[in-house]
Amino acid sequence: MNHDPRRGEAHDDLPAYILGGLSPGEMRAFEKHLRECPSCREELALYKSIPHALNLVSPDVSLPEGAEERLMRRIHPVSAAPDGDRPPVATSLPRRRSTATPWILAAASLLLAVFLGGGFLQQSRKAAEQQATIDSVVDLMERADLEVRDLPTPESEARLRVYEAREGDVGMVVLDKLPNPPEDREYQLWMSYDEELKDEGAFMPTDLKKGSYHKLLAPPKGFAEYDYIGVITVPKGGLDKPPPRSDPDWVVQSKL
């Protein structure tokens, strides 16, 4: 294999594996290697949230023709070539120090470039907002103290995940599988400090088919002070005061 676990080096195919840039054959070979290599399994665990983060900042849009092939060729040149056209894989590759930052940022930059090239963001303001979102998510995902938790939602089909910097200053709430609300209603997110609910804004899912929504939060008291997350359907425009927790319109209620 083209790395040396004794020197703390990660396998060269690890970034491509995480970003889905390996062929089926290469995928099977690398997964076999993972079963035998504790060093790569530890490295993989550190970066497992990266693909999810990139999905959060990328709406579902049609890519320009050939964009996916070009992207895969830049991430992992061998995997992007058709099976019959792939050059022989070298049995020995130059070793390089493993580091998350360059390829995380490269993936985010490539993602933005695809959208810009495809005409998704035509106005400078939208481009700036999209870049700011990417930067914020990447910054959170690069935190050494990042913790990812799936929270229970026993009375709902919706899924709730929290990305939290354990030092407590910033975090992100991620929701999936929210049912589409009636036409005259939307959702409202409530968070609480010491049982006191605070309005974090009314919203509609950013992807109605997936029922997905995410929000970065850096409150004055710090994200670690939150003890509860609630999502409820409300009339358009939202509510000034939270309804009681017994209200049947609550879709998600979970302790942190």
Secondary structure by P-SEA (a helix, b strand, c coil): ccccccccccccaaaaaaaccccaaaaaaaaaaaaacaaaaaaaaaccaaaaaaaaaccccccccaaaaaaaaaaccccccccccccccccccbbbbbbccaaaaaaaaaaaaaaaaacccccaaaaaaaaaaaaaaaaaaacccbbbbbcccccccbbbbbbbccccccbbbbbcccccccccbbbbbbbbcccbbbbcccccccccccbbbbbbbbcccccccccbbbbbbbcccccccccccccccccccccc
